[in-house]
Every structure is written in C-alpha cells, then in structure tokens.
Amino acid sequence: MSEKTMAVNESLEAVNPENTAIEAQTTKYMIGISDGLRYGIDAEQVETILTDHTITHMPCVPEYVRGIVNLRGQIMPVIDLRLRLGKPPKDDCIIMVVNVESEAISILVDSVEKMVDVPKSAILPMPTQSHQKLVSGMCSLPEGGTLLILDCDLLLHG
C-alpha cells in the first residue's frame, strides 16, 4: 500500500471512527476453490498467489505434500488441499502462499475466486462429528453458497 493510500485511509478513519468498529466485527477471507467447495483463508495470512510455478517432487513426505517450490529464494512446502482432504489430485492448480506460524507454506487450490468480508457473528462452528478437521467454521455467502473457513495452522499439524 502506498504512503498516499495509507494517509487517505487514516484520514477516513479519523473522519468516521465507525469504520474501525465495523472492521473489528468482520474478517476478510480470500476464497479458494477446491473440488467444488469454497474455502476461506484469512486474508491476513495470504502473502501471494502464483499461477505459474514449478513444483519439485520430494521423496519421503506425506502424500498430500506435493513437493517444494522456490519463491524468490525462499523454499516452501506445497500442500495439495485436495489430497489433504482425501480427494483426488488435479494437475492444473493455483498456489496460494500463506503465512502459518511465521512460516510461509503454499497451498494448491483449483482456483481463487475473490476476497469477502464475513461478519464474525455469521461464522458457525463445525459439527463435532464432522470429518473436516481442517475446517474451523462455515457461513453462508450473501450471493449464495457456503464458505468453509480453513484453519491453515492445522494443515501441517492436523
């Protein structure tokens, strides 16, 4: 964000302090599509999106780790969200680079849709008997459909 944009945003908040209160009640999510389902990834965790990438295969890693990718000298694991959720792999994917516990990891998704603001009160917890252990909640989107909130911290540890 440029200094000019930051100054404009700060001045708008000074004029309308309700903006800060509204932002505190919502969370921005980047929507990634995988196997026809919409997954919301906290926008604060998303660092970049790659459409052209080379994945280097690694031996002796879990099946859902497709390999590693080198992004400007930073080596990071590539986690296939489809495989992590027990779905069949897909060759044509997009990488979302996210920050998990101060480490960059990359997640393979079928496509990236858009960014949405979701009221925190609209997010429902997942049922306890759910097999979606990587999903911390869900909500309805205004234009229809359901958004599953992906818990990126569990991608490596869950």
C-alpha positions in Angstrom: 0.0 0.0 0.0 1.4 3.4 -1.0 2.0 6.1 1.6 -0.7 8.2 -0.1 -3.2 5.4 0.2 -2.3 4.8 3.8 -2.7 8.6 4.5 -6.2 8.6 2.8 -7.3 5.5 4.8 -6.1 7.0 8.1 -7.9 10.3 7.4 -11.1 8.4 6.5 -10.9 6.5 9.8 -10.4 9.8 11.6 -13.5 11.3 10.0 -15.6 8.1 10.5 -14.4 6.1 13.6 -17.3 3.7 12.9 -15.1 2.2 10.1 -12.7 0.8 12.6 -15.6 -0.7 14.7 -17.1 -2.3 11.6 -13.7 -3.8 10.6 -13.3 -5.3 14.1 -16.6 -7.1 13.6 -15.7 -8.7 10.3 -12.8 -10.8 8.9 -11.6 -10.7 5.3 -11.2 -14.1 3.6 -9.7 -15.0 0.3 -11.8 -17.7 -1.3 -10.0 -20.7 -2.8 -12.0 -23.3 -4.6 -11.0 -27.0 -4.2 -13.1 -29.9 -5.5 -16.1 -27.6 -6.0 -16.1 -26.3 -2.4 -15.3 -22.7 -1.3 -12.6 -22.4 1.4 -12.0 -19.1 3.1 -8.4 -18.4 4.1 -7.8 -15.4 6.4 -6.6 -12.6 4.1 -4.0 -11.6 6.7 -2.3 -14.9 6.2 -2.3 -14.8 2.4 1.1 -13.5 1.0 0.7 -14.0 -2.7 -1.0 -16.1 -5.4 1.1 -17.9 -8.1 -0.4 -19.1 -11.4 2.9 -20.2 -13.0 5.0 -22.4 -10.8 7.4 -25.4 -10.8 6.9 -27.9 -8.1 10.0 -30.0 -7.2 8.9 -33.5 -6.0 10.3 -34.6 -2.7 10.7 -38.2 -1.5 9.6 -39.5 1.9 7.0 -36.8 2.6 3.3 -37.3 3.3 1.2 -37.9 0.2 -0.5 -34.5 0.5 2.8 -32.7 0.3 3.3 -32.5 -3.5 6.9 -31.2 -3.1 8.5 -27.8 -2.7 8.5 -24.5 -4.6 11.2 -21.8 -4.7 9.7 -18.4 -4.5 12.4 -15.7 -4.8 14.9 -17.8 -2.9 12.5 -19.0 -0.2 11.9 -22.8 -0.3 8.5 -23.8 1.0 6.4 -27.0 1.0 3.5 -27.3 -1.4 0.4 -28.8 0.3 -2.3 -30.1 -2.0 -5.6 -29.2 -0.4 -7.4 -31.8 -2.4 -5.1 -34.6 -1.2 -5.1 -33.2 2.4 -8.9 -33.5 2.4 -8.9 -37.0 0.9 -9.9 -36.0 -2.6 -8.3 -37.0 -5.9 -5.5 -34.7 -7.2 -5.8 -32.2 -10.1 -2.9 -31.2 -12.3 -3.9 -27.6 -13.2 -3.8 -25.7 -9.9 -3.0 -22.3 -8.4 -0.7 -21.8 -5.4 -1.7 -19.6 -2.5 1.3 -18.7 -0.4 0.2 -18.3 3.2 1.9 -17.4 6.5 1.4 -20.1 9.1 3.1 -19.7 12.5 5.6 -17.2 10.9 6.5 -19.7 8.2 5.5 -19.5 4.5 3.8 -22.5 3.1 2.0 -22.9 -0.2 -1.4 -24.4 -0.7 -2.6 -25.9 -4.0 -6.2 -24.9 -4.9 -8.2 -25.3 -8.1 -8.9 -21.6 -8.4 -9.1 -18.4 -6.5 -12.4 -16.6 -6.6 -12.3 -13.3 -4.6 -12.0 -11.6 -1.3 -15.0 -11.3 1.0 -15.8 -9.6 4.3 -17.5 -12.0 6.7 -19.2 -10.8 9.9 -17.7 -12.8 12.8 -21.2 -13.4 14.1 -22.1 -15.2 10.8 -19.5 -17.9 11.3 -20.9 -21.1 12.7 -18.7 -23.8 14.3 -18.3 -27.1 12.5 -20.3 -30.0 13.9 -18.2 -32.1 16.4 -18.8 -35.3 14.4 -17.5 -33.6 11.2 -14.7 -35.2 9.3 -13.5 -31.8 8.1 -10.8 -31.4 10.8 -9.1 -28.6 8.9 -12.2 -26.5 8.8 -12.9 -24.4 11.8 -16.2 -22.9 10.8 -18.7 -22.2 8.0 -21.0 -19.4 6.9 -23.4 -18.6 4.1 -22.3 -16.1 1.4 -24.6 -13.2 0.5 -24.7 -14.3 -3.2 -25.5 -17.9 -2.1 -23.4 -20.9 -1.3 -21.4 -21.9 1.7 -17.9 -20.8 2.7 -15.8 -23.2 4.8 -13.3 -21.5 7.0 -9.9 -23.2 6.5 -7.7 -23.4 9.6 -4.3 -23.1 7.9 -2.5 -23.8 11.2 -3.8 -27.4 11.1 -2.6 -28.0 7.5 0.8 -29.1 8.8 -0.2 -30.4 12.2 -3.7 -31.7 12.0 
